[in-house]
Amino acid sequence: MTDSGAAATGWLIDRSLEALAAGQHPSGALIASPDFRPYHFCWVRDGTFCAYALDRWGRHQAAARFYRFVAKAINDFMRGQGLESDGSTNSAFPPTRFTLEGQVADDGWPNFQLDGYGTWLWGLSEHARLSGSSRLWDEFAQPIEFLCRQLEHLWPLPCFDCWEEDGERVHTSTLACIATGLHCAGSATNRLSASRAAEAIDTFVAEHAVLDGRLVKSIGRRSIDASLLWLSMPFPVAPVEEAVRVETAEAVRSELGYPGISRYQGDRYYGGGSWPLLTAWYGWCCVSADQSDDARQCLAWIEEQAGPDGSLPEQVDGIRRDPFAYQEWVRQGGRPARQLLWSHAMYLVLADELGCHAGQAAVP
Ligand code: BGC
C-alpha cells in the first residue's frame, strides 16, 4: 500500500470508530443510521457486527455496553410478556430491533427474524475471546437460557431473512447464524441441548442448502445471495465442504458485482445498488482465502464510496441499480442511509484483517 493509500485508510478507520462512538446511545444501543429516519432504532444484527468491530479495535467497554443493552431488552421483553416460554411459538420471540431506550416498537415491522440472536450469541463469544473476559456469559445467564430454548425449537420455522424479506421461507444464512450462535452458547455454558440443536442445523444445511455444488439463498430456492458469504466468514457450517463455499463466493463475485457487491439479483430496495458492507465481507473472505490483493481492492473501493466527512452509506449506485425502483423509493422514503453504522463496522473488520492502522484517534 502506498503512503497516501495508508493515510486514506487511517483517516477512514478514525472516522469509522468515531461514527460507532457517536452512534451509541447512553443506553448502550447502537443506532442503525443517524440520518435515515426508519433506521433510528437498534437492530440486534447490525449492532452485533458493530460491537464485534469495536472489540476488534480494542473498544471493549463500548461493546460490552451494547451486549448489556440487548440482554436487558430481552429481560424486559420476557417480563413484559409474562413469559416462561417453552419456545414453541414465534410470537414469544424477541423482536429484531428495539428503540434506543430498549422498548419494542409496536409498528408492524417484520420482527420474526432469527439470525440476529444467533449472531448476538456468537458476538458474545467473540467479545469474551477478544476482551479476555467471559464475565458476560454469567451475567446474562437468564436471557441466554431463554434465547437458547427459543432458537433450539424455532430454527426449522420460516422467518424473515437478514434483509427482512421473504418471511415464508427458511434461509441458509439465517440457519448458519443460529447454528454458530448455539455452538458458542453450548460450549460457553455447557448446555448440551444447544450443541445438539447446532449439530442438527449443520446437518440440515449440508443436506438441504447445497445444490449443484453451491449454497442456495433459501431452502428450495436456487439463487445466490451475498449473505451466503457468511458461511465462509464468520459462520462456517462444518459439514459444508470448502469447495462449496469457494464456488458460492465465486458466484457472488460474478453474479452480484465486484468489487461493489449487491445483495441479490432482482433486489428492488432502493433499486438494488452496491453495498459497501457486503464488499467488505467479500474482502474478509478473500483474506481468509489468501487473496489479499482482491481484499485490498475491496478496501480501496469502499474508501472511494465515503462521503467528504467519511460517512459510509448503506448502498451506492452500482451496475445493478434499477433507476426506476431507486426513484420510486426516494419518492416514498427519501434518500437511502448516507451513514450506516454496519458499513463502518464491516470496513473496520476488513481493515483489521488486512493489518491496517488507525490514524490519529486515541482509544478512549
Ligand atoms: C436491511 C437489514 C438491516 C436494516 C438496518 C435493512 O434495510 O435489509 O439487513 O438490518 O436495514 O440497517
Boltz pocket constraint, residues with backbone or C-beta under 6 A from the ligand:
constraints:
  - pocket:
      binder: B
      contacts: [[A, 32], [A, 39], [A, 43], [A, 45], [A, 46], [A, 162], [A, 163], [A, 164], [A, 342]]
      max_distance: 6.0
